[in-house]
Amino acid sequence: MPYPETLEANPKIIFFTDFDGTITLKDSMAVHHFTDEQRLVGNASLSLLLARPDGLQTDNLGFGEKLRKQGNADTLNGLITFRDSFWEMMESVKTPFPECIKLLCDNIKLDPYFKDFYHWSRENKVPVIVLSSGMTPIIRSLLIHLVGPEANDIEIVSNDVVDKPGKTKDQKDGWQLKYHDDSGFGHDKSLTIRPYAKHFADRPNDPRPTMLYAGDGVSDLSAARETDLLFAKKGHDLITYCEREAIPFTVFEDWRSILATTKDIFEGRKNLKQVAEEGAEEAQKDKREVETAR
């Protein structure tokens, strides 16, 4: 449920999380019949639909590898916003939206331990809020397909999908993005978290829940700054940015480790400072091991 209803049960922890590459397995886009052209934008699972020159479906669904790479480069070089680049990419997909969802449900996999985490969170009244630059109907469908009907209770804050004028989503070229906000990302994740921080800043005597965030990309930084601790995925550049910007973080490989650490915090076995110090030490150890292996 959205703010402020989330606070009505006085949760001890509120857990915000990215979706693609954090809840989903990044390798799920690398199944044998998908190519690099299907991994268009890491933040939106629909990206794998954009070009499929393979035996499963030989016709391209989108504008393909060359324009995709150019769009990514232009975004990185500041020549175009992620918002505009992603819009162009999604506009190149002409497949009816229900077919897009089916293809994703057939191929995308979740981290196998996320379901355990979610069941624990429900039992302990820990709200889980997904913040994504993808599309709510796709994320909702994937969660229900892979977690079960109880995933209907997960709050999702993301972009939406609407009918194009004179068409419907179940027609060819019948749908388009509807961005969440006016930011250059289309969805500024920090805007969802700030009301919680302001709520408790305005009510200093109220019990304040611990706010946690899990992510794997630099786009998660704006949201991570608004929470008490970031779970940063091992092997990703987000860790380097956290070290540089002095953002408290710990490292995770999968949701099994996230669950263990969250339980430690929830049950008072560890405080946030301890977890962040251990995370920084683990990140440095991983870095030394990489350097030694070279």
N, C-alpha and C positions, 0 to 999 in steps of 0.2 A: 504494500500500500504506500502511497506517496506521502511526503512530508506535508503536514505534521502528524498524520495518523500513525506513522511508523513509531513515534515516540510514546504512544498511548500505553503500551505494555511495559514501559520503562526497561528497555533492553540493556543488558550489560555491554553488549558489543553490537555494532552495526557493520556489516561486511559489504563493501563495494567491490566490484570486480569488472575488469574488462572481459570480453567474450572470446573473440577469435584469437587463437594462439595462447590463450590463458585457460579458458574452460575447454575449448576445442583443442585437439591435437594438431599441431602445425603439420605433422607428417600425413595427416588425413588428406591433404591436397596432393600428395605424391603417390597415390595409388597407381598401379601399373598403367592404367589407361588414361591418366592425365599427364599433361606436359607442362613445361614452364609457363606456357601461355595462359594456363588456367589459374595461375597464382597471381592474379593481377594486382590486387590491393590487399595487403595483409589484414586490414581492419574490417573487411567485409567478405564473408564466406561466399557471397554470390559471385565473387571475382573469378572463381574457377569455371564459371559458365561462359566466359567471354570468348573463348576460342577453343574449339575441340577438333583439330584436324587429325582424327585418329579412327581406329576401327569401330569404336563404340558409336560415334556419331560424326560423320565426315564433314558435315557442313559447319562452318564457323557461326557461332552465335553472336560474336561481337567483332570489334575491329581488329583484333589480333595482336601479335607480339610487337610489331614495329611501332605502332602508334601507342600501345601500352607503355613500352619502355621510354618513348619520348615524353609521354605525360608524366611518368614518374620522375624523369630527369628534370623536367621543367619545374615540377613541384619542389624538388630538393634544391634547385638553384634559385628559387624565389621568383620564377617567371610567371607562375600561376599558383593560385591557392589550391589546397587539397580539395576544397569544396567544388571549385570549377573543374578540376581534373577528374574527380570522381563522378561528377555529373555527366561529363562527356563519355566516360567509360560505361556508365550504366545506361545512358541513352543509346549506346550501340547494341544493347541486348534487346532483341525483338521477340524472344521466346515468351509465350504466355506465362504469367506469373505462377500459376499453379504447377506448371511443368518445372519451373525453376526450383520451387520448394521441394518437389518430389525428387529431383536429381540430387539436391543437397542432402535430404533425409536418407537417401540410398547410399551416400558416400562419405559424409562427414562423420567423424567420431569424436566423442567427448573424452577428456581425461577420465580413465576408469575409476578414479577415486573421488571425482566430484560428487557423484551420487551419495557416497558415504558422508561427505562433508555436508551436503544439503540435508540429509536425514538428521544428522546431529544438530544442525542449525535449527530445524523445525522443532525438535524435542526440547531445545534450550532457548527458544524464543529469540534467536539471533536473526534479524532480517538480512536477507541477501538481496542486493540491488545490483543489477547488471547495467553498466554504463558502456555504450558501444557506439562506434561510428558506422555500424552496419544498419540493418533494417529490422524493426520490431517484429513484423510477421514472420520473417525467416528465423529469427532467434527464438521466438515463442514456439514455432513448429518444431525446431530442432530439439529444444529442451523437453517438450512434451513427448516427442518421439523417442528420445534417448533416456530420459529420466522417469517419465511417467506423468499421469494427470496432475500429480501434486505440484509439478513445475508451473502450473497455472498461478500459483501463489507468489512466484518470483516476480518482483517488480523489475521491469525493463524500461530503461530510459535510452532512447535511440532515435534514429530517423524513421520515417514512415514511408509507405507506398500508397499512391493514389491512382485513380483512373485518369487516363489522358482525356482531354475534352472530346466528347462524342464516341468514346470507346470504353471498354471495361478491361479489368486486369486479366480476364481469362481469354482475351483476344490477342492475336499477334500484334506487337508494338502497342499494347493497350495500357501500359502502366509507366509511372515515372516516380522518381524520388520526391519526398516532401521532407526537407531538412528540419531538424529540431529547433535550430535557432539561426541567427544571422551571422554567426562567427565564420571566420575563414576555414574552419574545419567542418562546418555544417552542424556540428554538435560539440560544444565546449563542455566537457565532462565536469569541470570544476563548478559549473553553475548549479548542478544538482546537489553538491555537497555543502556549498557555502551557507544555505539556509540553516543547516544543522549547527554549524559553528556559530552563526549569529544568534540562533535560538538560545544557546547556552551562555554566550557572551552577555546577552541581555538578561539572563536569569542565573547569575553566578551561584546562587544557593541551591539550585536544582541538581540532582545527581546526573552526571554527564556520562554517557556511554563512551566506550573506547571505539574509535572509528578506524577501521582497517581497510586496506585497498590492495588488490592483486592485479598485476599487469605485466606486460612483456615488452612494451614499446615506448619510445620517447613521447608519443602522443598521450601517454598516461601520466606524464609528469605534472601537468596542470592540476589533475585530480589528486595525485599523490601529495601535493603540497598542502592540500586541505585536510588531510587525515593525519592520524597519530603515527602510523607505521605502514610502510609499503612492503608487500611481498613482491620481490623482483625475480623474474624467471632466470634461472642459471643459464649462463652462456649468451646473454643478450646485452646489448649496449646500454640498456636502462640502468644497469648496475653502475657503469662508469659515470653516467649523468648524476645518479644519486650521490656518489662519492664526491663529485665535483661541486654539486650544489648543496652539500651537507644535509641531504634529506634522509631521515632515519629509515633504514630498510633492513630486511632480512632476505635471504636467498631461498628460493624453492625450486624443486625439480618437478613436482607433481602435487596434486591436492592431498595426498597422504601426508606430506610434510606440512602443508598449510593447516590441515586439521590438527595435527599433533601440536603445533605451535599455538594455534588459536585456543585449543583446550588448556594449554599451560597458562595462557593469559587469562582465560575465562575463570579457571579454578584457582588462580592466584599463585601458581608455582613459580611463575616468572613475571617480571614487570617489563614494560616496553624498553627501558634502557638496557636491560640484560639481553633481550632478544636482538636489539639493534647492534649491540657490541659483538654478540656472537655472529650476527650476519656479516658485519664488516670484516671480522677475522676470517670467516669462511670464504668471503670474496677474495681476500688477499691470498689465502692459501690456494684457491683455484687459479689465481693469476700466476703464482709462483710455479705451480705444476705445469701450466701451459708453457711458460717460458723455459722450464727445464726440458720439456719434451721437444722443443724446437732444435 
